[in-house]
């Protein structure tokens, strides 16, 4: 049997594409990365060339820049992408689309792939599927104008449309249960497939542990949604109490520079309001044998949302428990080297790039076990991502008051809709807004 040619497209997210490509190649499968725009963190990868791809990337990058030229680039990019689609349809047999996107930004890519009896997987990676009204990225302080709520509703409808087209036309969809609010059908569990990770040859050393200062690393892509203020406040308070802590905050650095800093630290402080215990930075730390603190409102419900994960989640905590956890670590009550080694072994055995690529092949060949599938009706994540819990009820109440219950887009999932309505109605006078 001839091995299929695979295209991974249209954009890089957290180095997933580059690592997945290396996994396929380790299996002897030809896989190309077809990026329609460059990534800000400059992940080291081998992307497909040629004049059409180069032009699409050039125009895609131009649409991200300020000024009138971005609009011209957007207009020119549309027909060029259609030309690109025709080229790739006859060159590749299997397609993996990241971030819920297609090359043309329409359903036509998926429809034509199916018509040609080829296969596609649409992979959702967080904010591409998560309801905007549960995403701290979209949160603003009051006053919030009518136009704000209209845009939030439009963003929600857009997410729903992207999920629906994937469910209808793709061979399979991959997502995490905690971001599956808009799904209507079972899908492949992201945590079963895994985040393809390039493993360090050996775990990096814990220099000066446990007698030296505790070395903490924080690299927020969005300080507000990552909880940077609360993280730094807790660190400063411990330093004032006499705890020896060295702290570094990294921003606007390349992926390679961040990886070098992971080798320096004892512990990565990833974020406080996540909906996954092992996102990109935490996973890269694990691949070097370093644990990461990840805060999440799902931390007390690990068994349901993360049933396909098999590592010890001692540093996965509820946001309210972050300071207490950090204090335990500062007192050396948690053996960080032992915890880091456990994470390293998990990555080595389960989430190495080759193993993950093999699971994508299982999806293409429809040979996944039953445990790999999850049902969106099991999703219990109502506290969202990147947003402080005390602000959410009033935020939801104002959204529903402005745009109606239908704006939640959850009619097919009445239990989730009822729970969000209940949370919105829990607002009391004097609550933060």
C-alpha positions as CSV (number, residue, x, y, z in Angstrom):
1,X,0.0,0.0,0.0
2,X,1.3,3.4,-1.0
3,X,1.7,5.8,1.9
4,X,-0.5,8.9,1.6
5,X,0.7,12.4,1.2
6,X,-0.5,14.6,3.9
7,X,-0.9,18.4,4.0
8,X,-1.0,20.2,7.4
9,X,-2.5,23.6,6.9
10,X,-3.3,26.6,7.0
11,X,-1.5,28.0,10.1
12,X,0.9,27.0,12.9
13,X,-0.4,26.9,16.4
14,X,2.0,26.5,19.4
15,X,4.4,24.4,17.3
16,X,1.9,21.6,16.8
17,X,2.3,21.5,13.1
18,X,6.1,21.4,13.0
19,X,6.1,18.6,15.6
20,X,3.4,16.6,13.9
21,X,5.3,16.8,10.6
22,X,8.4,15.3,12.3
23,X,6.2,12.5,13.7
24,X,4.8,11.6,10.3
25,X,8.2,11.6,8.7
26,X,9.5,9.3,11.5
27,X,6.7,6.9,10.4
28,X,7.9,7.2,6.8
29,X,4.9,9.3,5.7
30,X,5.4,12.3,3.5
31,X,3.8,15.4,5.3
32,X,4.1,19.0,4.2
33,X,3.4,22.1,6.2
34,X,1.4,24.6,4.2
35,X,1.2,27.8,6.2
36,X,-0.8,30.7,4.8
37,X,0.9,33.2,7.1
38,X,4.0,33.2,9.3
39,X,3.9,32.6,13.0
40,X,5.0,35.4,15.3
41,X,7.1,33.1,17.5
42,X,9.1,31.7,14.5
43,X,8.8,28.0,15.2
44,X,11.6,26.0,13.6
45,X,9.9,24.0,10.8
46,X,10.2,23.0,7.2
47,X,7.3,24.6,5.3
48,X,6.4,23.9,1.7
49,X,7.7,26.4,-0.9
50,X,6.8,27.5,-4.4
51,X,5.6,30.7,-5.9
52,X,1.9,30.3,-5.1
53,X,2.6,29.4,-1.4
54,X,5.1,32.2,-1.1
55,X,2.6,34.7,-2.5
56,X,-0.2,33.5,-0.2
57,X,2.1,33.8,2.8
58,X,3.2,37.3,1.8
59,X,-0.4,38.5,1.4
60,X,-1.4,36.7,4.6
61,X,1.3,38.5,6.5
62,X,0.3,41.8,4.9
63,X,-3.3,41.5,6.1
64,X,-2.0,41.6,9.7
65,X,-0.2,44.9,9.3
66,X,-1.7,48.3,9.9
67,X,-2.6,50.7,7.1
68,X,-4.7,50.6,3.9
69,X,-2.4,48.0,2.3
70,X,-3.9,45.3,4.5
71,X,-7.3,45.7,2.8
72,X,-5.7,45.4,-0.6
73,X,-3.8,42.3,0.5
74,X,-7.0,40.8,1.8
75,X,-8.8,41.3,-1.5
76,X,-5.8,39.9,-3.6
77,X,-5.4,36.9,-1.2
78,X,-8.9,35.5,-2.0
79,X,-8.4,34.4,-5.6
80,X,-4.8,33.3,-4.9
81,X,-6.0,31.0,-2.2
82,X,-8.5,29.4,-4.6
83,X,-5.7,28.7,-7.0
84,X,-3.7,27.2,-4.2
85,X,-6.7,25.0,-3.2
86,X,-6.9,23.5,-6.7
87,X,-3.1,22.8,-6.6
88,X,-3.2,20.9,-3.3
89,X,-6.4,18.9,-4.0
90,X,-4.5,16.9,-6.7
91,X,-1.2,16.7,-4.9
92,X,-2.3,15.4,-1.4
93,X,-4.4,12.5,-0.2
94,X,-5.0,13.5,3.4
95,X,-5.5,17.0,4.9
96,X,-5.2,18.2,8.5
97,X,-6.7,21.7,9.1
98,X,-5.7,23.6,12.2
99,X,-7.6,26.1,14.2
100,X,-10.9,25.2,12.5
101,X,-9.7,27.0,9.4
102,X,-9.5,26.0,5.7
103,X,-7.3,27.4,2.9
104,X,-10.2,29.4,1.4
105,X,-12.0,30.1,4.7
106,X,-15.1,28.3,3.3
107,X,-16.7,24.9,3.4
108,X,-15.7,24.3,-0.3
109,X,-12.2,22.8,0.7
110,X,-13.9,20.1,2.8
111,X,-16.6,19.4,0.3
112,X,-14.2,19.0,-2.6
113,X,-11.9,16.8,-0.5
114,X,-14.8,14.5,0.2
115,X,-16.0,14.5,-3.4
116,X,-12.6,13.4,-4.5
117,X,-12.8,10.5,-2.0
118,X,-10.0,11.9,0.1
119,X,-10.0,12.5,3.8
120,X,-9.7,15.5,6.1
121,X,-9.4,16.2,9.9
122,X,-10.3,19.5,11.4
123,X,-8.5,20.2,14.6
124,X,-9.7,22.7,17.1
125,X,-7.2,24.2,19.5
126,X,-9.0,26.3,22.0
127,X,-10.3,29.8,21.1
128,X,-11.3,28.6,17.6
129,X,-14.2,26.6,19.2
130,X,-14.6,28.1,22.7
131,X,-17.7,30.4,23.0
132,X,-16.5,34.0,23.0
133,X,-18.7,34.9,25.9
134,X,-16.7,32.3,28.0
135,X,-13.3,33.6,26.7
136,X,-11.4,36.2,28.7
137,X,-9.9,37.5,25.5
138,X,-13.2,39.3,24.8
139,X,-13.9,40.6,28.3
140,X,-13.9,44.3,28.8
141,X,-14.7,46.4,31.9
142,X,-17.9,48.3,32.0
143,X,-19.4,50.3,30.5
144,X,-20.0,47.9,27.6
145,X,-21.8,49.4,24.7
146,X,-24.5,47.8,22.5
147,X,-21.9,47.4,19.7
148,X,-19.8,45.3,22.0
149,X,-22.6,42.8,22.6
150,X,-23.4,42.7,18.9
151,X,-19.8,41.9,18.0
152,X,-19.8,39.2,20.7
153,X,-22.9,37.6,19.2
154,X,-21.4,37.8,15.8
155,X,-18.2,36.1,17.0
156,X,-20.3,33.3,18.6
157,X,-22.3,32.8,15.4
158,X,-19.0,32.6,13.5
159,X,-17.6,29.9,15.9
160,X,-20.8,27.9,15.5
161,X,-20.6,28.1,11.7
162,X,-17.0,26.8,11.7
163,X,-17.8,23.9,14.0
164,X,-20.9,23.0,12.0
165,X,-19.1,22.9,8.7
166,X,-16.4,20.7,10.2
167,X,-19.0,18.3,11.7
168,X,-20.8,18.1,8.3
169,X,-18.0,17.8,5.8
170,X,-14.8,16.7,7.5
171,X,-13.9,13.0,8.0
172,X,-13.4,13.7,11.7
173,X,-13.0,16.6,14.2
174,X,-10.6,16.8,17.1
175,X,-11.4,19.0,20.1
176,X,-11.2,19.0,23.9
177,X,-14.3,18.4,25.9
178,X,-14.0,21.7,27.7
179,X,-14.2,23.7,24.5
180,X,-16.9,21.7,22.8
181,X,-19.9,23.8,23.7
182,X,-20.9,24.3,20.0
183,X,-20.5,20.7,18.9
184,X,-23.6,18.6,18.2
185,X,-21.9,15.3,17.5
186,X,-19.3,13.1,19.3
187,X,-15.7,14.0,18.3
188,X,-12.1,12.7,18.9
189,X,-10.8,13.7,22.3
190,X,-7.8,16.0,21.9
191,X,-6.3,14.5,25.1
192,X,-6.4,11.0,23.6
193,X,-4.6,12.2,20.4
194,X,-2.2,14.4,22.3
195,X,-0.1,17.4,21.7
196,X,2.9,16.3,19.5
197,X,6.0,17.2,21.4
198,X,9.7,17.1,20.5
199,X,11.3,15.5,23.6
200,X,14.6,16.7,25.0
201,X,17.3,14.0,24.9
202,X,17.4,14.0,28.7
203,X,15.4,16.0,31.3
204,X,17.1,19.3,32.1
205,X,18.8,19.7,35.4
206,X,17.3,21.3,38.6
207,X,20.3,23.4,39.4
208,X,20.6,24.6,43.0
209,X,17.5,22.5,44.0
210,X,16.4,22.3,46.8
211,X,18.9,24.5,48.7
212,X,19.1,27.5,46.3
213,X,16.3,30.0,45.4
214,X,13.2,28.8,43.7
215,X,13.4,29.7,40.0
216,X,10.1,30.6,38.4
217,X,9.3,31.3,34.8
218,X,6.2,33.0,33.3
219,X,5.7,33.7,29.6
220,X,2.3,35.1,29.1
221,X,1.0,35.7,25.6
222,X,-1.8,37.7,27.1
223,X,-1.1,38.9,30.6
224,X,-4.7,39.8,31.4
225,X,-6.2,36.4,30.4
226,X,-3.3,34.4,31.9
227,X,-3.7,36.0,35.3
228,X,-0.3,37.6,35.4
229,X,-1.3,40.2,37.9
230,X,-2.4,37.6,40.4
231,X,0.6,35.4,39.7
232,X,3.1,38.3,40.3
233,X,1.3,39.5,43.4
234,X,1.6,36.0,45.0
235,X,5.3,35.8,44.1
236,X,6.0,39.3,45.5
237,X,4.2,38.5,48.7
238,X,6.3,35.3,49.2
239,X,9.5,37.2,48.5
240,X,8.5,39.8,51.1
241,X,8.0,37.0,53.6
242,X,11.6,36.0,53.1
243,X,11.3,33.2,50.6
244,X,14.1,33.1,48.1
245,X,12.5,33.2,44.7
246,X,14.0,34.2,41.3
247,X,11.3,35.2,38.9
248,X,11.5,35.9,35.1
249,X,8.7,37.0,32.9
250,X,9.2,36.5,29.2
251,X,7.4,38.3,26.4
252,X,7.9,38.8,22.7
253,X,10.6,36.1,22.4
254,X,11.0,33.4,19.8
255,X,10.1,29.9,20.7
256,X,13.8,28.9,20.9
257,X,14.6,31.6,23.4
258,X,11.7,30.5,25.6
259,X,12.9,26.9,25.5
260,X,16.3,28.0,26.7
261,X,14.7,29.8,29.7
262,X,12.8,26.6,30.6
263,X,16.1,24.9,31.1
264,X,17.1,27.6,33.6
265,X,14.0,27.4,35.8
266,X,12.7,24.9,38.3
267,X,9.0,25.6,37.6
268,X,7.0,27.2,34.9
269,X,4.0,29.2,36.0
270,X,1.8,28.9,33.0
271,X,-1.6,30.6,33.7
272,X,-4.4,30.8,36.2
273,X,-7.6,30.5,34.0
274,X,-6.9,27.6,31.6
275,X,-9.3,24.8,30.4
276,X,-6.5,22.3,29.9
277,X,-3.7,21.0,32.3
278,X,-1.1,20.7,29.6
279,X,-1.3,23.5,27.0
280,X,1.7,24.5,24.8
281,X,4.1,26.1,27.2
282,X,3.3,23.5,30.0
283,X,3.8,20.7,27.5
284,X,7.2,22.1,26.3
285,X,8.3,22.4,29.9
286,X,7.2,18.8,30.5
287,X,9.3,17.7,27.5
288,X,12.3,19.1,29.4
289,X,11.3,17.5,32.7
290,X,10.0,20.7,34.3
291,X,6.5,20.9,35.8
292,X,4.2,23.8,35.4
293,X,1.5,25.4,37.6
294,X,-1.7,25.6,35.6
295,X,-4.8,27.1,37.2
296,X,-8.2,26.1,36.0
297,X,-11.9,26.0,37.1
298,X,-11.9,22.4,35.8
299,X,-9.1,21.3,38.3
300,X,-11.7,19.7,40.6
301,X,-13.3,17.8,37.7
302,X,-10.3,16.0,36.3
303,X,-11.9,12.6,35.9
304,X,-14.5,13.7,33.3
305,X,-12.7,16.3,31.1
306,X,-9.2,14.7,31.2
307,X,-9.9,11.0,31.5
308,X,-7.4,10.2,28.7
309,X,-4.5,11.8,30.6
310,X,-2.4,9.6,32.8
311,X,0.1,11.8,34.6
312,X,0.1,13.1,38.1
313,X,-1.6,16.6,38.1
314,X,-0.3,17.9,41.5
315,X,0.4,21.4,40.0
316,X,-3.0,21.6,38.2
317,X,-5.1,23.7,40.6
318,X,-8.2,25.8,41.1
319,X,-7.3,29.5,40.7
320,X,-8.3,30.1,44.3
321,X,-5.7,27.5,45.4
322,X,-2.8,29.0,43.5
323,X,-1.1,30.9,46.3
324,X,-1.4,27.9,48.7
325,X,0.1,25.6,46.0
326,X,3.0,28.1,45.4
327,X,3.6,28.2,49.2
328,X,3.9,24.4,49.3
329,X,6.4,24.5,46.5
330,X,8.4,27.3,48.1
331,X,8.5,25.2,51.3
332,X,9.8,22.2,49.3
333,X,6.8,20.2,50.2
334,X,6.5,19.1,46.6
335,X,9.4,17.2,44.9
336,X,9.6,19.1,41.7
337,X,12.4,16.9,40.1
338,X,10.3,13.8,40.7
339,X,7.2,15.5,39.4
340,X,9.1,16.8,36.3
341,X,10.5,13.3,35.6
342,X,6.9,11.9,35.7
343,X,5.8,14.4,33.1
344,X,8.9,13.8,31.0
345,X,8.0,10.1,31.0
346,X,4.4,10.8,30.0
347,X,5.6,12.9,27.0
348,X,8.2,10.2,26.1
349,X,5.6,7.4,26.1
350,X,2.3,9.1,25.1
351,X,2.8,12.5,23.5
352,X,6.0,12.1,21.6
353,X,5.6,13.3,18.0
354,X,5.7,9.9,16.4
355,X,3.0,8.4,18.7
356,X,0.7,11.3,18.1
357,X,1.2,11.1,14.3
358,X,0.3,7.5,14.6
359,X,-3.0,8.4,16.2
360,X,-3.8,10.8,13.4
361,X,-3.3,7.9,11.0
362,X,-5.7,5.9,13.1
363,X,-8.3,8.7,12.7
364,X,-7.8,8.6,8.9
365,X,-8.1,4.8,8.8
366,X,-11.1,4.8,11.3
367,X,-9.3,2.4,13.7
368,X,-9.6,4.5,16.9
369,X,-10.8,2.8,20.1
370,X,-14.1,3.8,21.7
371,X,-12.3,5.6,24.5
372,X,-11.0,8.1,22.0
373,X,-14.4,9.6,21.4
374,X,-16.2,12.0,23.7
375,X,-19.7,13.4,23.6
376,X,-20.3,17.2,23.9
377,X,-23.2,16.7,26.2
378,X,-20.7,15.6,28.9
379,X,-19.0,19.1,28.8
380,X,-19.4,20.8,32.2
381,X,-17.1,23.8,31.6
382,X,-19.1,26.9,32.3
383,X,-16.4,29.0,33.8
384,X,-14.6,29.4,30.5
385,X,-11.0,30.4,29.9
386,X,-8.9,33.5,30.7
387,X,-11.6,35.1,32.8
388,X,-11.8,35.6,36.6
389,X,-14.8,33.7,38.0
390,X,-16.2,36.6,40.0
391,X,-16.7,38.7,36.8
392,X,-18.4,36.0,34.7
393,X,-22.0,35.9,36.1
394,X,-22.7,39.6,35.5
395,X,-20.9,39.5,32.2
396,X,-23.2,36.6,31.1
397,X,-26.3,38.3,32.5
398,X,-25.6,41.5,30.5
399,X,-25.0,39.5,27.4
400,X,-28.3,37.6,27.7
401,X,-30.2,40.8,28.6
402,X,-28.7,42.5,25.5
403,X,-29.0,39.7,22.9
404,X,-31.3,37.1,24.4
405,X,-30.8,33.4,25.4
406,X,-30.6,32.3,21.7
407,X,-27.4,34.3,21.5
408,X,-25.7,31.6,23.6
409,X,-26.1,29.2,20.6
410,X,-26.8,26.2,22.9
411,X,-30.3,25.1,22.1
412,X,-29.1,21.6,21.1
413,X,-27.5,21.3,24.6
414,X,-30.2,22.3,27.0
415,X,-28.3,21.2,30.1
416,X,-25.3,23.5,29.3
417,X,-27.7,26.3,28.4
418,X,-29.6,26.0,31.7
419,X,-26.3,26.0,33.6
420,X,-25.1,29.1,32.0
421,X,-28.4,30.8,32.5
422,X,-28.3,29.8,36.2
423,X,-24.8,31.2,36.5
424,X,-26.0,34.5,34.9
425,X,-28.9,34.8,37.3
426,X,-26.7,34.2,40.3
427,X,-25.6,37.8,40.2
428,X,-26.2,39.7,43.4
429,X,-26.0,43.4,44.1
430,X,-22.5,44.4,44.9
431,X,-20.8,41.7,42.8
432,X,-17.9,42.9,40.6
433,X,-18.7,43.8,37.1
